[in-house]
């Protein structure tokens, strides 16, 4: 059974940091690229970051460049999203995704507020 389980969300003040984790199981994680998306009510899901299977190619949405870093540990079947200098507009539910097979996690809420 395929599972993607996100964790690490929460409430943080503007300018703060969080690290999201997504643990994968049920498929050969190291063979596949992974993505992080986010979504706020009434809006479409937005691609935030992308990382290839070995981590050799990485991409970011313009809105998070220079603040967010995506990484992965294939030995732990885990992809991370390090978020720094958080802004209120980063508030969203964050999802990890395997784009080729179409797997999604359940999401983790990030709220940036003073």
C-alpha positions in Angstrom: 0.0 0.0 0.0 1.4 3.3 -1.1 1.6 6.1 1.6 3.0 9.6 1.7 2.8 11.0 5.2 3.6 14.7 5.7 4.5 16.2 9.1 6.1 19.3 10.5 3.4 21.9 9.9 2.2 24.3 12.6 1.8 27.9 13.6 4.8 30.1 13.2 5.4 33.9 13.4 6.4 35.8 10.3 10.1 35.5 9.6 10.2 32.1 11.3 11.1 28.7 9.9 9.7 25.3 9.6 10.8 22.0 8.2 8.2 19.7 6.6 8.9 16.0 6.1 7.2 13.5 3.8 7.9 9.8 4.4 7.1 7.5 1.5 6.3 3.8 1.6 4.9 1.2 -0.7 7.0 2.1 -3.8 10.7 2.5 -4.7 11.1 6.1 -3.5 14.6 6.5 -4.9 13.5 6.0 -8.5 11.0 8.9 -8.6 11.0 12.7 -8.5 9.0 14.3 -5.8 7.2 17.6 -5.5 5.7 19.8 -2.8 2.5 21.7 -3.5 0.4 24.0 -1.4 -3.2 25.0 -1.4 -5.4 27.7 0.2 -9.2 27.7 0.3 -10.7 28.7 -3.0 -7.4 28.5 -4.9 -5.8 25.9 -7.1 -3.0 23.8 -5.8 0.3 25.5 -6.4 3.6 23.8 -7.2 6.1 24.9 -4.7 9.2 22.8 -5.3 10.4 19.8 -7.4 13.4 17.5 -6.9 14.5 14.7 -9.2 15.1 11.1 -8.0 18.7 11.6 -7.0 18.4 15.2 -6.2 20.4 16.4 -9.1 17.8 18.9 -10.4 15.7 21.1 -8.3 13.2 23.8 -9.0 11.1 26.3 -7.1 8.1 28.6 -7.6 9.2 32.2 -7.9 7.3 33.0 -4.7 9.5 30.9 -2.6 12.9 31.1 -4.3 15.7 32.0 -1.9 13.5 31.1 1.1 12.6 27.5 0.7 14.9 24.5 0.1 13.8 21.0 -1.0 16.0 18.0 -0.2 15.6 14.3 0.1 17.2 11.3 1.9 16.6 8.2 -0.2 17.9 6.0 2.5 15.1 7.2 4.7 12.5 7.4 1.9 11.9 11.0 2.9 11.6 14.4 1.2 11.9 17.6 3.1 10.9 21.2 2.6 12.9 23.7 4.6 11.0 26.9 4.9 12.7 30.1 6.0 11.7 33.8 6.3 8.1 32.7 6.3 5.4 35.2 5.3 1.6 35.2 6.1 1.0 34.5 2.4 2.8 31.1 2.8 -0.1 30.0 5.0 -1.6 26.9 3.3 -1.9 23.2 3.4 1.3 21.7 2.1 1.2 18.4 0.2 3.9 16.1 -1.1 3.4 14.4 -4.4 5.0 11.8 -6.6 4.1 13.1 -10.1 4.7 10.1 -12.3 2.6 7.6 -10.4 0.2 10.3 -9.1 0.5 9.7 -5.3 -0.5 12.4 -2.8 -0.1 12.8 0.9 -2.9 14.0 3.2 -1.3 17.4 3.7 0.0 19.4 6.7 -1.2 22.8 7.7 1.2 25.7 7.8 0.0 28.9 9.4 2.2 32.0 9.4 0.7 34.6 11.8 1.7 36.9 14.6 
